[in-house]
Amino acid sequence: MSGHFFWSGMPVAFLPGETIAAALLRAGIADLGRPDGHLPGGRVFCGIGACQGCVVAVEDAAPVESCLTPAQEGLRLGPLPATGAGHD
Ligand code: FES
């Protein structure tokens, strides 16, 4: 099913069978934001669920690996919130 989800409030179109990461990259969104200094930080790196670089926040749900998670209509996504790690 195709449709739109939201990245930091901005609508992003997805195609049938696309993952969240694929739709974001196709929309030109490569910086997924990881303000807490994780490496690899805030981007799709491995594409197979191993590096955690693509984890994004989901409104009212647990964070997901965007490279593995199918896009769904109406999802509200954004960068993970800062944890404060490394900001002393
Ligand atoms: S890109 Fe590595 S877990 Fe998604």
py3Dmol code that shows the C-alpha trace and the ligand (Angstrom):
import py3Dmol

protein = """\
ATOM      1  CA  MET A   1       0.000   0.000   0.000  1.00  0.00           C
ATOM      2  CA  SER A   2       1.370   3.406  -0.890  1.00  0.00           C
ATOM      3  CA  GLY A   3       0.681   6.589   0.990  1.00  0.00           C
ATOM      4  CA  HIS A   4       2.339   9.111   3.242  1.00  0.00           C
ATOM      5  CA  PHE A   5       3.912   9.141   6.654  1.00  0.00           C
ATOM      6  CA  PHE A   6       5.337  12.144   8.454  1.00  0.00           C
ATOM      7  CA  TRP A   7       8.991  12.920   9.202  1.00  0.00           C
ATOM      8  CA  SER A   8       9.283  15.721  11.760  1.00  0.00           C
ATOM      9  CA  GLY A   9       5.845  16.827  10.614  1.00  0.00           C
ATOM     10  CA  MET A  10       6.689  16.795   6.904  1.00  0.00           C
ATOM     11  CA  PRO A  11       4.721  14.376   4.689  1.00  0.00           C
ATOM     12  CA  VAL A  12       6.850  11.735   2.960  1.00  0.00           C
ATOM     13  CA  ALA A  13       5.408   9.556   0.200  1.00  0.00           C
ATOM     14  CA  PHE A  14       6.115   5.842   0.123  1.00  0.00           C
ATOM     15  CA  LEU A  15       5.609   3.171  -2.504  1.00  0.00           C
ATOM     16  CA  PRO A  16       4.133  -0.281  -1.979  1.00  0.00           C
ATOM     17  CA  GLY A  17       6.544  -2.460  -0.031  1.00  0.00           C
ATOM     18  CA  GLU A  18       9.006   0.309   0.793  1.00  0.00           C
ATOM     19  CA  THR A  19      10.694   0.535   4.144  1.00  0.00           C
ATOM     20  CA  ILE A  20      10.693   3.784   6.061  1.00  0.00           C
ATOM     21  CA  ALA A  21      14.422   4.235   5.286  1.00  0.00           C
ATOM     22  CA  ALA A  22      13.915   3.693   1.558  1.00  0.00           C
ATOM     23  CA  ALA A  23      11.131   6.265   1.421  1.00  0.00           C
ATOM     24  CA  LEU A  24      13.173   8.783   3.419  1.00  0.00           C
ATOM     25  CA  LEU A  25      16.217   8.335   1.187  1.00  0.00           C
ATOM     26  CA  ARG A  26      14.091   8.619  -1.956  1.00  0.00           C
ATOM     27  CA  ALA A  27      12.729  11.892  -0.546  1.00  0.00           C
ATOM     28  CA  GLY A  28      16.298  13.147  -0.084  1.00  0.00           C
ATOM     29  CA  ILE A  29      16.306  12.728   3.686  1.00  0.00           C
ATOM     30  CA  ALA A  30      19.556  11.000   4.650  1.00  0.00           C
ATOM     31  CA  ASP A  31      20.240  12.666   7.996  1.00  0.00           C
ATOM     32  CA  LEU A  32      18.054  10.883  10.518  1.00  0.00           C
ATOM     33  CA  GLY A  33      19.485  12.870  13.400  1.00  0.00           C
ATOM     34  CA  ARG A  34      21.215  11.222  16.343  1.00  0.00           C
ATOM     35  CA  PRO A  35      22.075  14.041  18.718  1.00  0.00           C
ATOM     36  CA  ASP A  36      23.541  11.681  21.321  1.00  0.00           C
ATOM     37  CA  GLY A  37      26.705  10.843  19.413  1.00  0.00           C
ATOM     38  CA  HIS A  38      25.956   7.226  18.480  1.00  0.00           C
ATOM     39  CA  LEU A  39      28.098   5.763  15.715  1.00  0.00           C
ATOM     40  CA  PRO A  40      27.158   5.368  12.956  1.00  0.00           C
ATOM     41  CA  GLY A  41      24.951   8.259  13.767  1.00  0.00           C
ATOM     42  CA  GLY A  42      21.638   9.074  12.228  1.00  0.00           C
ATOM     43  CA  ARG A  43      21.871   7.462   8.857  1.00  0.00           C
ATOM     44  CA  VAL A  44      21.247   4.269   6.969  1.00  0.00           C
ATOM     45  CA  PHE A  45      24.517   2.381   7.068  1.00  0.00           C
ATOM     46  CA  CYS A  46      24.145  -1.408   6.932  1.00  0.00           C
ATOM     47  CA  GLY A  47      20.576  -1.697   5.668  1.00  0.00           C
ATOM     48  CA  ILE A  48      20.148  -5.079   7.382  1.00  0.00           C
ATOM     49  CA  GLY A  49      19.272  -4.229  10.964  1.00  0.00           C
ATOM     50  CA  ALA A  50      22.758  -4.650  12.389  1.00  0.00           C
ATOM     51  CA  CYS A  51      24.167  -1.168  13.035  1.00  0.00           C
ATOM     52  CA  GLN A  52      21.222   0.689  14.613  1.00  0.00           C
ATOM     53  CA  GLY A  53      22.231   3.808  12.711  1.00  0.00           C
ATOM     54  CA  CYS A  54      18.778   4.148  11.200  1.00  0.00           C
ATOM     55  CA  VAL A  55      16.692   3.918  14.376  1.00  0.00           C
ATOM     56  CA  VAL A  56      13.973   6.558  14.452  1.00  0.00           C
ATOM     57  CA  ALA A  57      11.397   7.629  16.989  1.00  0.00           C
ATOM     58  CA  VAL A  58       7.750   6.703  16.435  1.00  0.00           C
ATOM     59  CA  GLU A  59       4.987   8.735  18.043  1.00  0.00           C
ATOM     60  CA  ASP A  60       3.180   6.666  20.688  1.00  0.00           C
ATOM     61  CA  ALA A  61       5.323   3.583  20.042  1.00  0.00           C
ATOM     62  CA  ALA A  62       8.807   2.197  20.522  1.00  0.00           C
ATOM     63  CA  PRO A  63      11.614   3.322  18.182  1.00  0.00           C
ATOM     64  CA  VAL A  64      12.143   1.196  15.070  1.00  0.00           C
ATOM     65  CA  GLU A  65      14.950   0.320  12.695  1.00  0.00           C
ATOM     66  CA  SER A  66      13.823   2.242   9.640  1.00  0.00           C
ATOM     67  CA  CYS A  67      15.760  -0.027   7.256  1.00  0.00           C
ATOM     68  CA  LEU A  68      13.636  -3.016   8.302  1.00  0.00           C
ATOM     69  CA  THR A  69      10.269  -1.456   9.046  1.00  0.00           C
ATOM     70  CA  PRO A  70       7.669  -1.196   6.290  1.00  0.00           C
ATOM     71  CA  ALA A  71       6.260   2.287   5.805  1.00  0.00           C
ATOM     72  CA  GLN A  72       2.664   2.673   6.912  1.00  0.00           C
ATOM     73  CA  GLU A  73       0.087   5.328   6.243  1.00  0.00           C
ATOM     74  CA  GLY A  74       0.037   8.113   8.809  1.00  0.00           C
ATOM     75  CA  LEU A  75       3.046   7.083  10.900  1.00  0.00           C
ATOM     76  CA  ARG A  76       4.555  10.042  12.728  1.00  0.00           C
ATOM     77  CA  LEU A  77       8.331   9.684  12.857  1.00  0.00           C
ATOM     78  CA  GLY A  78      11.318  11.776  13.774  1.00  0.00           C
ATOM     79  CA  PRO A  79      14.884  11.708  15.116  1.00  0.00           C
ATOM     80  CA  LEU A  80      15.470  10.004  18.434  1.00  0.00           C
ATOM     81  CA  PRO A  81      15.393  12.446  21.309  1.00  0.00           C
ATOM     82  CA  ALA A  82      18.710  13.511  22.785  1.00  0.00           C
ATOM     83  CA  THR A  83      19.759  11.422  25.788  1.00  0.00           C
ATOM     84  CA  GLY A  84      22.337  13.830  27.089  1.00  0.00           C
ATOM     85  CA  ALA A  85      25.129  11.285  26.634  1.00  0.00           C
ATOM     86  CA  GLY A  86      28.389  12.980  25.808  1.00  0.00           C
ATOM     87  CA  HIS A  87      27.108  16.465  26.584  1.00  0.00           C
ATOM     88  CA  ASP A  88      28.678  17.058  30.004  1.00  0.00           C
TER      89      ASP A  88
END
"""
ligand_1 = """\
4
FES
S 20.867 0.804 8.608
Fe 21.834 -0.462 10.052
S 20.187 -1.105 11.338
Fe 19.224 0.035 9.760
"""
view = py3Dmol.view(width=600, height=400)
view.addModel(protein, "pdb")
view.setStyle({"model": 0}, {"cartoon": {"style": "trace"}})
view.addModel(ligand_1, "xyz")
view.setStyle({"model": 1}, {"stick": {}})
view.zoomTo()
view.show()
